[in-house]
Amino acid sequence: MYLRSNKKRRKDVSLEDPVGSDREGNEMTLSDLLGSDPDDVVDTVDLTWEKQKMYEKLPLLAERERQVLCKRYGLPDGEEYTQREIAQELGISRSYVSRIERKALDKLYQHMKANNGVG
């Protein structure tokens, strides 16, 4: 509601701007309302790092495996697709997309395990 009311003003809104107060009368900011668990931030960074590592190893895979993983995990542009959407685009079944994805991930895991001591 705060963002809607300020839409008329068309100015930047800071996460630290006061947006009201809680029941005890304490001032609340937009960042208080949105909240962010520190573990969520760490998980997001870890996921981004894992996707980057995966993207670097894609040349190890067959073309179809690369296509599926790129679409599934949003590599490199960030837009992720469901298995059903990928299946429709490639003209194959969803279960076949699932098998391709699993096989490709297993290949990448085995390669990383052999070269980095993962696992």
Summary of the structure (lengths in Angstrom):
residues: 119
radius of gyration: 21.4
end to end distance: 47.4
largest distance: 60.4
contacts: 259
relative contact order: 0.09
helix: 66%
strand: 6%
